[in-house]
Amino acid sequence: MGRRQIISKEKRRMLLGLLAAACVMIGAFAVGMSVLGQESEPVRAAKAPEVEGAPEVADGSMIEAQARVAGLAAKTEAEKQAAAEAEAAAEAEAAAEVEAAAEVEAAAETEAAAEAARDQEARRDARREARQEARQEARQASVRAPAPESTPAPVEPNMAVPADTTMYLTVPTLGLNDIPVVEGTTESSLSQGAGHLSGSGYPWVEGSNTYIAGHRIGYPGTMSDRVFYSLPNLAAGDEILLTDANGQTYTYAVSEILEVPITDLSVTYPIAGRDMVTLQTCIEDFGDYWTEGPNWLVRYVVRADRVS
């Protein structure tokens, strides 16, 4: 009886050991399958039944499972970091390509704008040269041409010569009435209205070219304020009147309109057989009548022949 009990006790101990080992193996298998199937869920260690002789086996299996899980997690994190670095590098490369393309496009636009500016300047120079040649031909033709059909009124030999050379200009078409014309073309003279070019003629002298200059803009608050601003609106046949200090009025009709460089003084000279008044102001450039400076490179000249 005592021997049987000893044998049965040993069998039970052996069976319990086998059972504990089986439970540890099942738990390790379950942990491995959980890691492979759902990496995001935490791994729970299988708790082996507390059996004598089993703790050492259970601890070894748990350590191995945890090491495997840690290795998989580290691998996943490294892969994520590598993917992020690759994506950042690709974005940087794309941004560099976009920037390089923008620089090429900007350079092309700058070159195109410069080329257009050069073409425009060349066309402007060509037009200016053509206008100058045409005006030069017109001036030469006007010098060669005979006096206008209207015969200038003769100046009476006994006409009284005014003691004061101040005159008064009226241009009905421009709305100018009795504008003072003082001697000289200094700023002091021009600020008073218009100025008579010293050395040029007077209306009471036969065969004269009475040359009168006026500002285009002038000085606000004075008689010079835009006094000749509308001079480009005059046309052939328009009437110009000059009155001297004695009250004698001389009537002229517009016959020529010229545009000349500031260095051309020929327009101030008298022309044989003609009794004229000439009005002069400034324009910005040839053909540019309404730009208000700042260079005033061209003289705009209106000639009118005396009719009475």
The 8 nearest C-alpha neighbors of each residue, nearest first, counted from 0:
[[1, 3, 2, 4, 5, 6, 7, 8],
 [0, 2, 4, 3, 5, 6, 7, 8],
 [3, 1, 5, 4, 0, 6, 7, 8],
 [4, 2, 6, 0, 5, 1, 7, 8],
 [3, 5, 7, 1, 2, 6, 8, 0],
 [4, 6, 2, 8, 3, 7, 9, 1],
 [7, 5, 3, 9, 8, 4, 10, 2],
 [8, 6, 10, 4, 9, 5, 3, 11],
 [7, 9, 5, 11, 6, 10, 4, 12],
 [8, 10, 12, 6, 7, 11, 13, 5],
 [11, 9, 7, 13, 12, 8, 14, 6],
 [12, 10, 14, 8, 13, 9, 15, 7],
 [11, 13, 9, 15, 10, 14, 16, 8],
 [14, 12, 10, 16, 15, 11, 9, 17],
 [13, 15, 11, 17, 16, 12, 10, 18],
 [14, 16, 18, 12, 13, 17, 11, 19],
 [17, 15, 19, 13, 18, 14, 20, 12],
 [16, 18, 14, 20, 19, 15, 21, 13],
 [17, 19, 15, 21, 16, 20, 14, 22],
 [18, 20, 22, 16, 21, 17, 53, 15],
 [21, 19, 23, 17, 22, 18, 16, 24],
 [20, 22, 18, 24, 19, 23, 17, 25],
 [21, 23, 19, 25, 20, 24, 47, 26],
 [24, 22, 26, 20, 21, 25, 57, 47],
 [23, 25, 27, 21, 26, 22, 28, 20],
 [26, 24, 28, 22, 23, 27, 29, 21],
 [25, 27, 45, 29, 23, 28, 24, 22],
 [28, 26, 30, 24, 29, 25, 23, 31],
 [29, 27, 25, 31, 26, 30, 24, 32],
 [28, 30, 26, 32, 27, 31, 33, 25],
 [31, 29, 33, 27, 28, 32, 42, 26],
 [32, 30, 28, 34, 33, 29, 27, 35],
 [31, 33, 35, 29, 34, 30, 36, 28],
 [32, 34, 30, 36, 31, 35, 37, 29],
 [35, 33, 38, 31, 32, 37, 36, 30],
 [34, 36, 32, 33, 37, 31, 38, 30],
 [35, 37, 33, 34, 32, 38, 31, 39],
 [38, 36, 39, 34, 33, 40, 35, 32],
 [39, 37, 34, 40, 35, 36, 33, 41],
 [38, 40, 37, 41, 34, 42, 36, 33],
 [41, 39, 38, 37, 42, 34, 33, 43],
 [40, 42, 43, 39, 38, 34, 33, 37],
 [43, 41, 30, 44, 40, 34, 33, 68],
 [42, 44, 41, 45, 30, 46, 33, 40],
 [45, 43, 46, 42, 61, 30, 26, 27],
 [46, 44, 26, 47, 43, 27, 23, 30],
 [45, 47, 44, 48, 26, 23, 57, 22],
 [48, 46, 23, 22, 45, 49, 19, 57],
 [49, 47, 50, 46, 19, 22, 53, 23],
 [48, 50, 47, 51, 53, 54, 19, 46],
 [51, 49, 53, 48, 52, 19, 15, 16],
 [50, 52, 53, 49, 16, 54, 15, 12],
 [51, 53, 54, 50, 16, 55, 56, 19],
 [54, 52, 56, 50, 55, 51, 19, 57],
 [55, 53, 57, 56, 58, 52, 51, 49],
 [54, 56, 58, 57, 53, 59, 52, 60],
 [57, 55, 59, 53, 54, 58, 60, 20],
 [58, 56, 54, 60, 59, 55, 23, 61],
 [57, 59, 61, 55, 60, 56, 54, 62],
 [60, 58, 62, 56, 61, 57, 63, 55],
 [59, 61, 63, 57, 62, 58, 64, 27],
 [62, 60, 64, 58, 63, 59, 65, 57],
 [61, 63, 65, 59, 60, 64, 66, 58],
 [62, 64, 66, 60, 61, 65, 67, 59],
 [65, 63, 67, 61, 66, 62, 60, 68],
 [64, 66, 68, 62, 67, 63, 69, 61],
 [67, 65, 69, 63, 64, 68, 62, 70],
 [66, 68, 64, 70, 65, 69, 63, 71],
 [69, 67, 65, 71, 70, 66, 72, 64],
 [68, 70, 66, 72, 67, 71, 65, 73],
 [69, 71, 67, 73, 68, 72, 66, 74],
 [70, 72, 74, 68, 69, 73, 75, 67],
 [71, 73, 69, 75, 74, 70, 68, 76],
 [74, 72, 76, 70, 75, 71, 69, 77],
 [73, 75, 71, 77, 72, 76, 70, 78],
 [74, 76, 72, 78, 73, 77, 71, 79],
 [77, 75, 79, 73, 78, 74, 80, 72],
 [78, 76, 80, 74, 79, 75, 81, 73],
 [77, 79, 81, 75, 76, 80, 82, 74],
 [80, 78, 76, 82, 77, 81, 83, 75],
 [81, 79, 83, 77, 82, 78, 84, 76],
 [80, 82, 78, 84, 83, 79, 77, 85],
 [81, 83, 85, 79, 80, 84, 78, 86],
 [84, 82, 80, 86, 85, 81, 87, 79],
 [83, 85, 87, 81, 86, 82, 88, 80],
 [84, 86, 82, 88, 83, 87, 81, 89],
 [85, 87, 89, 83, 88, 84, 82, 90],
 [88, 86, 84, 90, 89, 85, 83, 91],
 [87, 89, 85, 91, 86, 90, 84, 92],
 [88, 90, 86, 92, 87, 91, 93, 85],
 [91, 89, 93, 87, 92, 88, 94, 86],
 [92, 90, 94, 88, 93, 89, 95, 87],
 [91, 93, 95, 89, 94, 90, 88, 96],
 [92, 94, 90, 96, 95, 91, 89, 97],
 [95, 93, 91, 97, 96, 92, 90, 98],
 [96, 94, 92, 98, 93, 97, 99, 91],
 [95, 97, 93, 99, 94, 98, 100, 92],
 [98, 96, 94, 100, 95, 99, 101, 93],
 [99, 97, 101, 95, 100, 96, 94, 102],
 [98, 100, 96, 102, 101, 97, 95, 103],
 [101, 99, 97, 103, 98, 102, 96, 104],
 [102, 100, 98, 104, 99, 103, 105, 97],
 [103, 101, 105, 99, 104, 100, 106, 98],
 [102, 104, 100, 106, 101, 105, 107, 99],
 [103, 105, 107, 101, 102, 106, 100, 108],
 [106, 104, 102, 108, 107, 103, 101, 109],
 [105, 107, 109, 103, 104, 108, 102, 110],
 [106, 108, 104, 110, 105, 109, 111, 103],
 [109, 107, 111, 105, 110, 106, 112, 104],
 [110, 108, 106, 112, 111, 107, 105, 113],
 [109, 111, 113, 107, 112, 108, 114, 106],
 [112, 110, 108, 114, 109, 113, 107, 115],
 [113, 111, 115, 109, 114, 110, 108, 116],
 [112, 114, 110, 116, 115, 111, 109, 117],
 [113, 115, 111, 117, 116, 112, 110, 118],
 [116, 114, 118, 112, 117, 113, 119, 111],
 [115, 117, 113, 119, 114, 118, 120, 112],
 [118, 116, 114, 120, 115, 119, 121, 113],
 [119, 117, 115, 121, 116, 120, 114, 122],
 [120, 118, 116, 122, 121, 117, 123, 115],
 [119, 121, 123, 117, 122, 118, 116, 124],
 [120, 122, 118, 124, 123, 119, 117, 125],
 [123, 121, 125, 119, 124, 120, 126, 118],
 [122, 124, 120, 126, 125, 121, 127, 119],
 [125, 123, 127, 121, 122, 126, 120, 128],
 [124, 126, 122, 128, 123, 127, 129, 121],
 [125, 127, 129, 123, 124, 128, 130, 122],
 [128, 126, 124, 130, 125, 129, 123, 131],
 [129, 127, 131, 125, 130, 126, 132, 124],
 [128, 130, 126, 132, 127, 131, 133, 125],
 [131, 129, 133, 127, 132, 128, 134, 126],
 [130, 132, 128, 134, 133, 129, 135, 127],
 [131, 133, 135, 129, 130, 134, 128, 136],
 [134, 132, 130, 136, 131, 135, 137, 129],
 [135, 133, 137, 131, 136, 132, 138, 130],
 [134, 136, 132, 138, 137, 133, 131, 139],
 [135, 137, 139, 133, 134, 138, 140, 132],
 [138, 136, 134, 140, 135, 139, 141, 133],
 [139, 137, 141, 135, 140, 136, 134, 142],
 [138, 140, 136, 142, 141, 137, 135, 143],
 [139, 141, 137, 143, 138, 142, 144, 136],
 [142, 140, 144, 138, 143, 139, 137, 145],
 [141, 143, 139, 140, 144, 138, 270, 145],
 [142, 144, 140, 141, 139, 145, 138, 146],
 [145, 143, 141, 142, 140, 146, 147, 139],
 [146, 144, 147, 143, 141, 142, 272, 148],
 [145, 147, 272, 273, 148, 144, 150, 149],
 [148, 146, 149, 145, 150, 254, 304, 273],
 [147, 149, 150, 146, 145, 151, 304, 254],
 [150, 148, 147, 151, 306, 146, 304, 305],
 [149, 151, 148, 152, 147, 306, 146, 305],
 [152, 150, 305, 306, 153, 149, 274, 273],
 [151, 153, 307, 306, 150, 154, 305, 274],
 [154, 152, 155, 151, 205, 307, 150, 274],
 [155, 153, 205, 156, 152, 203, 204, 158],
 [154, 156, 158, 157, 153, 203, 205, 159],
 [157, 155, 158, 154, 159, 153, 205, 204],
 [156, 158, 155, 159, 154, 160, 203, 204],
 [159, 157, 155, 156, 160, 203, 154, 204],
 [158, 160, 157, 161, 245, 203, 156, 155],
 [161, 159, 158, 162, 203, 245, 204, 163],
 [162, 160, 163, 245, 244, 159, 164, 243],
 [161, 163, 160, 164, 244, 245, 159, 165],
 [164, 162, 161, 165, 244, 243, 166, 245],
 [163, 165, 166, 161, 162, 244, 182, 243],
 [164, 166, 181, 163, 180, 244, 243, 182],
 [167, 165, 243, 180, 242, 179, 244, 164],
 [166, 168, 177, 179, 242, 178, 180, 241],
 [169, 167, 178, 241, 177, 240, 176, 179],
 [168, 170, 176, 240, 177, 175, 239, 171],
 [171, 169, 239, 175, 173, 172, 174, 238],
 [172, 170, 174, 173, 175, 169, 238, 176],
 [171, 173, 170, 174, 237, 233, 238, 175],
 [174, 172, 171, 175, 170, 229, 230, 233],
 [173, 175, 171, 172, 170, 176, 169, 229],
 [176, 174, 170, 169, 173, 171, 178, 177],
 [177, 175, 169, 178, 174, 168, 170, 171],
 [176, 178, 167, 168, 169, 179, 175, 242],
 [177, 179, 168, 167, 176, 192, 180, 169],
 [180, 178, 167, 192, 166, 181, 177, 193],
 [181, 179, 193, 166, 194, 167, 165, 195],
 [182, 180, 165, 194, 195, 188, 179, 183],
 [181, 183, 195, 194, 165, 197, 188, 180],
 [184, 182, 195, 194, 196, 197, 185, 188],
 [185, 183, 194, 188, 189, 196, 195, 186],
 [184, 186, 188, 187, 183, 189, 194, 190],
 [185, 187, 189, 188, 190, 184, 191, 183],
 [186, 188, 185, 190, 189, 191, 184, 183],
 [187, 189, 185, 186, 190, 191, 184, 194],
 [190, 188, 193, 186, 194, 191, 192, 187],
 [189, 191, 223, 187, 188, 192, 186, 221],
 [190, 192, 189, 222, 188, 223, 193, 221],
 [193, 191, 223, 222, 179, 189, 190, 178],
 [194, 192, 213, 180, 189, 212, 179, 191],
 [193, 195, 184, 181, 180, 189, 212, 183],
 [196, 194, 211, 182, 183, 210, 181, 197],
 [197, 195, 183, 210, 199, 184, 211, 198],
 [196, 198, 183, 199, 195, 182, 184, 200],
 [197, 199, 196, 200, 195, 210, 183, 267],
 [198, 200, 197, 196, 209, 210, 208, 267],
 [201, 199, 209, 207, 208, 198, 204, 202],
 [202, 200, 209, 203, 204, 207, 199, 208],
 [201, 203, 204, 209, 207, 200, 249, 205],
 [202, 204, 201, 205, 160, 154, 158, 159],
 [205, 203, 202, 201, 207, 206, 200, 154],
 [204, 206, 207, 154, 203, 274, 202, 153],
 [207, 205, 274, 273, 272, 204, 271, 208],
 [208, 206, 200, 274, 205, 269, 209, 204],
 [207, 209, 275, 269, 200, 276, 210, 274],
 [210, 208, 276, 200, 201, 199, 207, 277],
 [209, 211, 277, 196, 208, 195, 276, 199],
 [212, 210, 195, 278, 194, 277, 196, 279],
 [213, 211, 279, 194, 193, 278, 280, 195],
 [214, 212, 193, 280, 227, 189, 279, 194],
 [215, 213, 217, 216, 280, 227, 226, 223],
 [214, 216, 228, 227, 225, 280, 217, 281],
 [217, 215, 225, 214, 224, 228, 218, 226],
 [218, 216, 224, 223, 214, 225, 215, 219],
 [217, 219, 224, 221, 223, 220, 190, 216],
 [220, 218, 224, 221, 217, 223, 222, 225],
 [219, 221, 218, 224, 222, 223, 217, 190],
 [220, 222, 223, 219, 224, 218, 190, 191],
 [221, 223, 192, 191, 224, 190, 226, 220],
 [224, 222, 192, 217, 190, 226, 221, 218],
 [223, 225, 217, 218, 219, 226, 222, 221],
 [226, 224, 216, 228, 215, 217, 227, 223],
 [225, 227, 223, 224, 228, 214, 215, 213],
 [228, 226, 215, 230, 229, 225, 213, 214],
 [227, 229, 215, 225, 230, 226, 216, 214],
 [230, 228, 231, 232, 227, 173, 233, 226],
 [229, 231, 227, 232, 228, 233, 173, 280],
 [232, 230, 229, 233, 288, 299, 228, 234],
 [233, 231, 230, 229, 234, 173, 172, 228],
 [234, 232, 231, 230, 237, 235, 172, 173],
 [233, 235, 237, 236, 232, 253, 256, 231],
 [236, 234, 253, 254, 237, 255, 233, 252],
 [235, 237, 253, 252, 234, 238, 254, 303],
 [238, 236, 253, 252, 235, 234, 233, 239],
 [237, 239, 252, 251, 236, 170, 253, 240],
 [240, 238, 170, 251, 250, 169, 252, 237],
 [241, 239, 250, 169, 249, 168, 251, 170],
 [242, 240, 168, 249, 248, 167, 169, 166],
 [241, 243, 248, 167, 247, 166, 246, 249],
 [244, 242, 166, 246, 245, 247, 167, 165],
 [243, 245, 246, 161, 163, 166, 165, 164],
 [246, 244, 243, 247, 161, 242, 159, 160],
 [245, 247, 243, 244, 242, 248, 166, 161],
 [246, 248, 242, 243, 245, 249, 244, 241],
 [249, 247, 242, 241, 246, 250, 243, 240],
 [250, 248, 241, 240, 307, 242, 247, 251],
 [249, 251, 240, 307, 305, 306, 239, 248],
 [252, 250, 305, 239, 304, 306, 303, 238],
 [253, 251, 238, 303, 236, 237, 304, 239],
 [254, 252, 303, 235, 236, 237, 302, 255],
 [253, 255, 303, 235, 302, 252, 304, 236],
 [256, 254, 302, 301, 253, 257, 303, 235],
 [255, 257, 301, 300, 302, 258, 254, 299],
 [258, 256, 300, 299, 259, 301, 255, 134],
 [257, 259, 299, 298, 300, 297, 285, 256],
 [258, 260, 298, 297, 263, 257, 261, 299],
 [261, 259, 297, 262, 263, 298, 296, 258],
 [260, 262, 263, 297, 298, 259, 296, 264],
 [261, 263, 260, 264, 259, 265, 297, 298],
 [264, 262, 260, 261, 265, 259, 266, 267],
 [265, 263, 266, 267, 262, 268, 261, 260],
 [264, 266, 267, 268, 263, 269, 262, 259],
 [265, 267, 264, 268, 263, 300, 269, 277],
 [268, 266, 265, 264, 210, 269, 199, 208],
 [267, 269, 265, 266, 270, 208, 199, 264],
 [270, 268, 208, 207, 271, 267, 206, 273],
 [271, 269, 273, 272, 268, 208, 206, 142],
 [270, 272, 273, 269, 206, 274, 146, 207],
 [271, 273, 206, 270, 146, 274, 151, 145],
 [274, 272, 206, 271, 270, 275, 146, 151],
 [273, 275, 206, 207, 305, 304, 208, 151],
 [276, 274, 304, 208, 303, 305, 273, 207],
 [275, 277, 209, 208, 303, 210, 302, 304],
 [278, 276, 302, 210, 301, 211, 209, 303],
 [277, 279, 211, 301, 212, 300, 210, 302],
 [278, 280, 300, 212, 299, 211, 213, 301],
 [279, 281, 299, 213, 214, 298, 215, 212],
 [282, 280, 298, 299, 295, 297, 215, 283],
 [283, 281, 295, 297, 288, 284, 298, 299],
 [282, 284, 295, 296, 292, 294, 287, 290],
 [285, 283, 287, 297, 296, 282, 286, 295],
 [286, 284, 287, 297, 258, 127, 283, 130],
 [285, 287, 288, 284, 258, 130, 282, 283],
 [288, 286, 284, 285, 283, 289, 290, 282],
 [289, 287, 282, 286, 290, 231, 283, 284],
 [288, 290, 287, 291, 282, 283, 228, 292],
 [291, 289, 292, 283, 288, 287, 282, 293],
 [290, 292, 289, 293, 283, 216, 282, 295],
 [293, 291, 294, 295, 283, 290, 282, 296],
 [292, 294, 295, 291, 283, 290, 296, 282],
 [293, 295, 292, 296, 283, 284, 282, 291],
 [296, 294, 283, 282, 292, 281, 297, 293],
 [295, 297, 283, 294, 284, 282, 261, 260],
 [298, 296, 260, 282, 284, 261, 259, 295],
 [297, 299, 281, 259, 258, 261, 280, 260],
 [300, 298, 258, 280, 279, 281, 257, 282],
 [299, 301, 279, 257, 256, 278, 258, 298],
 [302, 300, 256, 278, 277, 255, 279, 257],
 [303, 301, 277, 255, 253, 254, 276, 256],
 [302, 304, 253, 252, 254, 276, 251, 275],
 [305, 303, 275, 251, 252, 274, 306, 254],
 [304, 306, 251, 151, 274, 250, 275, 307],
 [305, 307, 251, 151, 152, 250, 304, 252],
 [306, 250, 152, 305, 249, 251, 151, 153]]
